Amino acid sequence: MNKGMSRRQWLAAFAAVATTGVAGMAPRRASAQELPSGLRSGPRNLITDVEGLKIGLAEDREVATGVTVILPDEAAVAACDVRGGGPASRETDVLMAENLVQVVDGIVLSGGSVYGLGAADGIAAWMGARNRGFALRETAGIPPSPILPTACLYDLANGGNKGWGEEPPYRRLGIEAVEAAAQEFPLGTAGAGYGANSGGIKGGLGSASAVAADGSIVGALVAVNSLGSAIAPGSKQFWAAPWELNDEFGGLGSDELAAGPEDYGRAMRPRTNTTLACIATDMALSRVELQRIAIMAQDGMARALRPSHAPFDGDIVFALSTAKREAPPAMLRAVLVTRLGALAADVLARAIARGVYEASALPASAVPAWRDL
């Protein structure tokens, strides 16, 4: 409790933030999709509704794989939470609160399993050549060190040509992705979701956003390559249907959302999985606060995919702040983090459904897309 406030004043302020958001922060004006509840998406319904972010995508259609880079305009505070039993990742330890570097230059999501980690090599080289990255002090002739936490999904068995020998395509794809970074980008069979599958059907790249009552924005980006299914057995309805905004993934509702205890629907393929996500907000938050939001956002996977966080998955959620909006006083921040974390879980569930909904089957693939069911 702030020493300058009485208990009654503190409780009143707490209740105000919990109900309506941070006092004095007016909602942004946006042409947004809106429900009677007042919840609305940002104008693009993409993670780039969070000011200060761009997304870059690249694909190799012959290999049937791709790369996605989340690129903040400036180095940004970030955190991550790992729930899957088989992660393929790089520089996630750098995100621990006790470590030296407190910001990242980008976050990389890639296909290719361990080979996909090379995407960050290309992006790091591209950034270093442009003098972007961490340095204790600038020294002529010594490039900075870009901080690029990376996570990869397994798409090696999806039918693409993986006979790359000693030259996997991911370094090249990383450079192509960062050079293509923009605020608008396609969903479905694109970027890191190009070669992804989900619960026996085609997976893909999904994104969504939501505007909180105080005008702050939460966005999600996800590459859905899950063991679990995004749809109920015997149905095309998405498990995420209760959180859908304005028919963004078909508007089929939730009437048929039912399953037996071990009825997961279409045949699943263990050992070929992982769902990778990034949550972003424009609210200025610490790494510890973002860590809690990443943890809470994992509930969005559980809402949208059944089962989730299995031993075969390498599920990872990153959380990032562009710090474009000032956060409230310290005494109220736990309430803010709670609100944003709950919203992040809902937005991630929607993004997962959108990734599967927008996906199209790969050429000559036996795995159908949702639209083909």
N, C-alpha and C positions, 0 to 999 in steps of 0.2 A: 504494500500500500504506500502511495506517495505521502511523505510526512507532511506535506502542505495541504492535504485534503482530509476531511473528516470521513468516517466510515460511511455515513449516509451519502456524502458526495461521491465517494468512490463507487458504491453500489449503483448509484444512479447512472454514472458514466459507463460502468460495466454493462448495465442493462441496455443502454442506448446503443452501444456498439454491437452487442449481441443481436439486437433486433433490426437495426437499420443501417449499420455500418459506422464508419468513422465520421464524427461530426465535422462539418465544414468541407467535406469532399463531395462535391456535386457530381451526379452521374454524367458521363460523357454523352454527347449527342451522337447517335449512330443509327443508320438504317438497319435495324436488327430484327431478327425473328423473335417473336415474343409470345408467351403463353399467358393465360388469364392470371396465373400466379405472379406474374411480373418478371419471371426469369426470362432472359433473352440471350441470344448469341451475339457475338460481335458482328460487324458488317460483312466479313468474309466467311465467318464460321470456320476459321482456321487458326492455328496457333499464332500466326502472324498478326492477328488482331491485337496481340500484346506488342505495344510500341517498342521498337528497338530490336526487332528480330527479322531475320531473313532465313529462308530454307532453300538449300540447294540439293538437287537430285541428279543422279546419273544412272544409266542402265547399260548393261551389255546383253542384248537379246539373244545372241548365240549361246552365251554361257548361262543365260537365264538367271541373272543376279543383278544387284544394284546397291547403291550407296546413297545415304541421306546425311546432310550436315545441317545442324542447327547453328546458325551464325549470328551472334549478337553484334550490334554495331560497335560496342565497346566490351572489354573484358567484363564478365558478369560473375556474381556469386552463384555457386551451384552446390548440389548435394546429390546423393543417390542412395537407393535402397535395393538390395538384391534379395529376391525371394526364391528364384528358381534353383534347382539342384544341379544344373550344368551350365553355368555362365561361361561365356567367352568374352573377356573384357581386358581393357588396358587403362591404366591411370585412374582407376576408380579409388585406389587408396589415397591418391592426392586430395580427394574430396573430404577426407576425415578432418574434423574440426581442429585437431591438435597439430596438423601439419602446416608447413610454411606458407604455401601459396594459397591465397584465399579466393582467387577468381579463375575462371576458365576463358579461353579464347573461342571455344566452340565445343560442340558435342557431336560425336559421329556415331551413326547407326549404319550397320552394313550387313549384307549377306556374306556367305562364304565361310562361316564358322571361323576357325583360327586364321585362315588365309585372309579373311576380311579385315583383320586388324591392320593390315598394310595400307588400308585406305587412309588412316591417320598419318602415315608416312608422307603420302602425297600432299595432304592438306597442310601438314607441318612445314614441308619444304616451300609450299606456296606462300604461307604466312611469313615464314622466316625471311624470304626474299623481299617481303614488303615491310620488314621491320616490325612485325606484330608478334608479341609473345612476352614471356616473363624474363626480366633481367634485373639483377640487384642494382646494376648501374649500366648505362649505355657505354659501350666501348667500341671504338672504331675497329672494324674488321672482325668483330665477334657477333654473330647473329643471336637474337633472342631465342628463347625456348618456348614455342607455342604450347599451351596446356590444352590437351584435347582428349578428355575421357571418351572412351570408345567401347561399344558393345556390339556383338555380332550374333546373328541368327544362323541356323543351320538350313541351307538350301542346296546342299551338295547333291542330294538324291532326287532332284526335281526334273531330271531329263535333259538339262542343258549340257553343253559340251564343257566338261571340266578338265579336259586334257591340256592344261596350260603348262605342264612341265615345271620349269623353274621360274616362270614368269606369270604368276597370277595377275589378273587385271585390276586389282583393287587400288594400287597406288595411282594408276591412271584414272580410275573412276573417282577417286577422292579429289583429284585436281579438277576433273570435269564438273563434279558436284559443287565445289566451292566457287568455281567461276560462274556457275549458273544460278547462284543464290539470288532469290527474289521474294517478294511478299506473296505473290500468287504462285500456286503449284498444283499439279494434279494429284488426285487420290486414286486408290485401288492398285492396279498393277503398275507400280512406279517406285523409283528409288529403292530403298532397302526392302520394300515390300514386293518388289518385282517378282521374285522367285518364291515367295512365301506361300504356304498352305496353312489351313486352319480347320482342325477337326474334321478332316476328310473332304473339305472343299477348298477352293482357292482363297488364300489370305491376301493381305495387301496393306497399303499405307493408308492410315486414317488420321483425321484431324477434326477438332471441334473447339469451340470457345464458348465462354459464358461471361456475362457482365454482372458483377455483384451489386448489391443494393447501394454501395457507396461509390460505384463507378469503376472500381478496380476490375481488372480483367484477368481471367484464368484461361489458358489455352492448353491443349494436349496434342501431341503428335505421337503416333504409334505405328510400329511395323508388326503386323499380326501374323505370327507363324506358330500358332499354338497347338499343343496336343488336344486341348479341350475345344468344344464346339461353341460357336457364337449363336447358334440357333437351337431351338428345342427339338427333341426327337420327333420325326414324322411331321415336321412343320417347317415353314420358312420364317417364322417369327423369331425375332432376336431376343435373347435374354435381357438385353439392354432396353427393351421397349418402354418400360415405365419412365425412362429418363429422356425419351426422344423429344426433340423440338421440331415442330413444323414439318413432319414427314421426311426428315433428313435421311432416314434409311428405310423408306417405303411406307411408313405409316400403317403397318399391319396390326398394330395393337398388341395386346398381351393375352388374349382369350385362351390360346392354346399353349401357354407356358406351363408345361407340366412334364415330369419325368420320374421314372422309378429310381430307387436309390442307386442302382448301377446301370441305368439306361442312359448312355451318352450319345446315342444317335449313330451317325455314320462311323465306319471303321476308322480308327485313329492309328497313327504311325509313330510309336515311341522312338526316341533317339533322334528325331528329325525336327526338333521344336525349339521355340523361344519366342517370347513376345517382348519387344523393346519399346520403351515409351519415354517421352520427355514432357514434363509439366512446366509451364512458364507462367509467370505473373509479372505485372508491371509494378507491384508493390515492393518497396525497398525492404528486404528481409535479410537476416543473418544466415550463415550456413547452417547453424543448429535449427533455426526455424524452418528452413527449406528441407532439412532432413525429415522433420516431422511431417511436412506436407507430402514428401515422397512416400513416406510410410503410409499415410492415410490414403494417398492416391492408389496404392496397391489394391484397396478394396474395390476400385473400379474394374480391375481385372476379374476379381471374383464375381462381380455382378454380371459381367459381360461374357465370361468364358467358363465352361463347365466340362471337366475340372480345370483348375488353374494351379500354378505353383507346384507342379509335379516334379519328381526327381529328374524327369527327362527334359524339363524346361530350363531355360537359362534366364528367366524373367528378371528384368532390371527396369526400374523407374528412376529417371533423373528428374531433378527439380532445379529451376533456374529463375533468377530475378533480374530484370532489366533496370530495376530501381528508378523508374520514371515517375513514381508516385511516392510521396513521403508517408512513412508508416506512423501510427499513433504513438503516444507515450508508452514507455516500457510496461507500465502497469496494465495496459489494455491489449498488449500484443498477443498474449496467449489466446484471447478471444478472437482476434483477427486470424491467427494461424488456424484455429479450429474451424472458422468459417471457410477460409480459403482451402483447407485440406478436404473438408466435406465436399466443397464445390469441385475440387480437382478430381475426386473419385467419380462424381457424376459425369464430368466432362470426358474423362478417360473412357468410361463405359460407352459413351456415345461415339467417341472417336474409333473405338474398336469395331463397333457395329458398322460405322461408315466405311472403314477400311475393307471389310468383307463385302458389304453391299456394293461398293463401287468397283470391285475387282472384276477382271475378265480373265477367262481361262488362257493359259499359255498355248501357243500353237502345238498341235500334235500331242497335247497332254491328255491323260485319262482322268485327270482331276477336274471336276466341273466347277464352274463359278456359281455363286448364289443365284444369279439371274438365270442360270440354265437348269435349275432344279424343277 
